[in-house]
Amino acid sequence: MRNFEIVSEDSNSSARRGVLHTSHGDIQTPVFMPVGTSGAVKGITPALLAETGTSVVLANAYHLMLRPGVEVVERLGGLHKLMSWQGPILTDSGGYQIFSLSTLSRIDDNGVEFASHIDGKKIFIDAERATKIQNRLGSDIIMCLDECVPFSSKHSQVEKAVERTIRWAKICRETHKIDEQLLFGIIQGGIDLKLRRQCAKELVGLDFDGYAIGGLSVGEGTEKMLSTVEQTAPLLPREKPRYLMGVGRPAEIIAAVRAGIDMFDCVLPSRNGRNAYAFTNAGPVRLRNNIHTNQVEPLQPGCDCYCCRNFSKGTLRHFFNISEMLGPILTTVHNLRFYQKLMIQIRQAIERNEFEQWARHHLGKNSETTRKIPNFCV
């Protein structure tokens, strides 16, 4: 049986509805993965997370390697036990940290040396080690080590990053021996389509279990990002899952699904929830605003999340203003449920063969592929 099955396709776009089979359960796609970098999605229990409709979560091998350490994770029963999450888990390799912690790292063709952001200790990671760390963590989907560079990088730097990403992908492929874990390759190349083609051709030839589009949402802007996704997705095998890394505004998700993307992750719903910012169909709600002081209605009338079933906007504003931790917890619950309901609507629209019409309604009716982010996503 294939790891990935396409069960429905939209006839007017490249959107597809699928099922990704993992050792800890099936993932219905398109799917959004909340981010639990160090083994927990901040401010929410696993039970509440499951109640939002979340089926798969993301963790980061680099951060878990630093704290609590791979050996500790193993002694505690593995990553699923550590997180108290029995569903699928995807781990990133640490490639993004080459970008986000660039001031603390030194890279060459062999790998990357980090100065730990915790204590300054020197840590070297290469493709083999990144793969073996994820093997030991026991995640269901693991990622190749890649090099992600800023949008402002010179062409020669982007070209070098693609060469290293291909080189490291081959080592990850050779190192990975655990059939129960799916290994995804990552396509790099900035917004240069020639480099994206080169990277995709090399990685597709290695026959990974899935493919990610990395190196976007790093300063290039929404229009260039979506254009790159639209041109890169068709380069990837139809029968393998496609994952757009780190992109997560609702309108961007809709536009990327239209281009044929199956998987997403982003810190946006949980980070914004912790900062008194809620997503709703009517637009964003900033809960610290005085206008919400006496409002007795929930964040979104009709929402079935724990927050909206039990608390008003006035109550949430009060919690934030007195620094009560329940405020961030509840708003995070609501935001994650908002995202998961969005994914349900997307999957249902594809199943009905009405996704293109549904997407135009949400994205705007004036262009084939709008670059404008609607008000509910700002």
N, C-alpha and C positions, 0 to 999 in steps of 0.2 A: 504494500500500500504506500502511496506517495505521502510525504509529510504534509503537502499542501494540496488542497482540492479547491477548484473554482466551481461554485455551485450556481451562480447567476452572473450575468454581464448586462450592462446597460448598452442598448443598441445605438445610442446617440452620443456616447462618450467612451472613454477608456475605463470607466469605473467598473469594478468587479467585486463580487461578494464571495468570500471564501471561508475555508476552515483550515487552520493550521494545527496539526496534531503534534502534541508534545507528551513527554513521559508523565507530566502532572496535569494532563487534561487538554481538551481542545480549546482553541482560541478562535472565536468568530471574528472574521475580518470584513471590512476595515475596523481596526481596533485602536483605542487610545490607551497608552500605558502610563499610569502615574509614576513619578520618580521617587524612589526610596534609596537615595544615594548610598547611605551608610548602613542600610539594613532596615530602615523604617521610613514610611512616608510621613513626613513631619506633621505632628499635631493631630494624628488620627489613628485609632486602633485598627488592627486587621479586620475585626468584626464590622466596624463602621465602613471600612474600605470596601469590604465585600458587599455591604448593603447598597453602596452606590452603583453597583453593577460592574465593578472592576473585575476582570478575569485574569490579567497578567500585570506584573509590576516590573519595574526596572531598578537594578542596583548597580553600583560601580565597583569594579574589581580593584581599581587603584586605591580608592578610599578604604575599602575593606581590608586591603593588604596592609595599610598603615594602622588602622584601628578597626577591629580589635586584633587583626592579624589572621592570616589564613589558618594557622595552627589552632588558634582559639576558636575560630568558626567550626573547624573540624571537631574539636573536643566538645563543642556545644551541640553537635549533632548535624552540622551542615547548615547551609544558608536558609533552606526552607524552615528548619527548626528554629534557627535564630530569629527569623522574621515572623514565626508563627503563621506562615502563609503556605497553604497546601496546593495552591494553584501554580501555574507556570511563572517562572522568573527569567528575565533576560538580564545578562550582565554586560555592561560596556567594558572594554579592555583597558581604558585609560588613555586612549588616543586623543580624546577631547581635551584632556588635561595638558597635552602638549601645547594646545592653543590657550586654554584658560590660565595655565600656570607658566606661561612662557618666560616670565622673569625669573622663575625658579628652576628652569630646565636648560639642559644642553643636549643637543641632538646630533647624531651622526648616522651613517648608514647602518650601523650595528644595532642601534636602539636609542634610548633617551635616558639621561641621568637627571633625576629630580633632586632638588633640595627640599626635603619634606617641609610642607607649610606648617607642620605641627612643631617640630623641634630642630629643623635645619639639617637633619641627618641625610647623607647622600644615599640615594636609592637608584639602582640601574634596572631598567626594564627593557627586555628585547622581545621579539615576537614569540619565541619559544616560551619564555617565562610568563608572558601575558596569557598565553594559551593554557599553560599548566596551572596557573593560579585559578583560572575560571573552571578548569576541569575539577580541581579540588573543592571549589566552592559548591559545586553540584547544581549550578543553574541549568535551566532547560535549553536556553538559547545563549550562545556565547559569540562574541564579536572578535574579528581579527584586529590586531594592532594596526593603526593607521596614523598618518600624519595630517592633522588639520591645521591649516594656516589661515591667517586673517585675510579679509578681502583686499586690504591695502598692500598685500605682498606683491613683489615683483614677479613677472612671468617666470623668470628663472627659478624662483623659490617655489612657485606652484608646480612647475615641471619636476623639480627635485622631489617634492612631496609625493607626487604621483609615482615616481620611480621607487621611492622608499615604500610606499603603500603596497605596490605590486610585489616588491621583494619580500616584504614582511608577510604578505598574504600567502605566498608560497610556503614560507616557513611554518606559519600557523596551520596550513592545510596538512603539511607533513607531520607536524607535532600532534595534532588532534587525533585521538584513537578511540574515543568513547562514543559508541553509536547512539546512546540515549540522549546525548547532547547535540543540538543542531548548531552548526557553525556558519555564520554569515560573513561574507566579504563586504568590504566598504568601498564604494566608488568615490574617488576624490577627483579634483581637477578644477576647483573654483567655478567660475562661470565660463571657462574656456571649453567649448564643446569638443574641440579636437582632443584635448587632454582627457575629457570625460569619456570620449569614444575609446581612446587608447586604454584607459584604466578598465572600462567595462569589458572590452574585448579580452584582455588578459585574465581578468577575474572570472568571467563567464567560462573561459577555457579550463579553469580549475574546478568547476562544477561544485560550487558551494550549495548548502541547503537553502540559502536565501541571500538576498543582496540588499544592502543599505546604500542610500545616497547620503553621504556625509559632506562636511565642509560648507554647509549653507547656514543661513541665519547668523552670519559672522560679520555683518556690516554691509552686505551688498544691497540691502533693501528688498522689499516685497516683490517688486516687478521683476528684477533680475533673478531673484530666488525662484519664483514660480516659472519663469521662462526656462531656467536651467532644469527644473524638475520635469517640465513638459517634454524637453528634448532628451533627457537622460533615461526616463522610465522606459521608453520603447526599446532601448538598447539592452534591457535585461530580459531574461527568459520569462515567457508568459507563465510557465508552469511553476515558477518559484515565487515566494512572497517577496514583496518590495517594501522597504522600510525607510521612511524619511526621518532622519535623526534630528532631534532637538527643535522641530518646528511644531508650533502648537496653538497659534491663534485660531479660533473657530473658522474664520473665513479662509485661512490658509489651508486648513485641513480639508475643507470642502473642495477647494480648487485643486489640491493635490490628489484627492480621491478621483476627481474628474480625469486626472492625468494617468491614473492607474496605480496609485500608491495604496498599500494595504495596512501599514503599521505606522504609528506615531508615538512620540513621547515628548513631554515638555513639563517644566516646573511651573508653568504659568498658573494653572488653577489652584494649586496648593500654596504657592508663594503669594499670589494675590490674595487668597483667602486669609492668610496670616496677617495681611496688611490692610484689612478692612475693605477689600474691593471684591464685589460679588458680580458674577455674570448672570444676566437674566435675558429673557427674550425681548424685553422692552428696552434694553440698554444696560450699561454698567451702573451699579449702585455703589456709591462711596459712603460707607456706613458712618464715618465720623462727621458727616455734614449735619448741621443743625436741623435741617428739614425733616430728618428722620426721628427726632426726639420723641414725638408723641404718636408715631405711626404704629398702628396695631396690626396691620396686615403683614403677612410673611414676605420674604424676599421676592418670591414669585408665586402668586396665587395659583393653586392647582398643582404645584410641585409636590412630589411624593417623598422628598428626602426627609431625613430625621429633623433637620433644622427647620424646614418650612412647615412641617407638621406640628411643631411644638413651640416655636419662638417667633416673635415679631421683630420688625426692623428696629423699633424703639428699644426693645430689650437687647438686641445685638449691639446697637450703638452704645448703650449703657455699659455693656461688658467691655467693649474696646476702650471706652473712656476711663474706666477704672482699672485697666490692664488685667482684667480677669481672663485667664487662659481659655475659658469656655468660648469666648467670642471668636478667636482664630480657629478653634476646633470646629465649631458649627459652620462657619463660613467656608472652611475647607471642605467639609462634607457636602455643602450645597454646590460648590463649584465643581467638585468631582462628579457629582450626580448630573449636573448640567452637561458636562462633557460626555458622560456615558449615555445620556439620553440623546445627545446630538449624534453619537455613533449609531445608536439604535435607529434613529430616523434615517440616517444615511443607508444603513443596511436594508431597511424596509423599502426605501425608494428604489434601490438597485433591484431588489427582488420583484418589484412591481414594474420594472423597466421604465421608471419615471424619474430617474435620478437627474438627468440633464434639466428637465423642467423644474424639478425641485431645487436644484442648485442655482439656476438662474433667478428663481424667486428670492433666494437668500443672498445671492451675491450681487444682484442688480441685473436689469434687463437690457442694458444699453450696449453690451459688448459680449463677444463670444467667450472670452476669458478675462473677467474683470480683474484689475489690480487693486481696486479700491476695497478697503476693509470696512464693512458695514458698522453702524453705530454700536451694535451689540458686542462688537469685538474690540473696540478701542480701549 
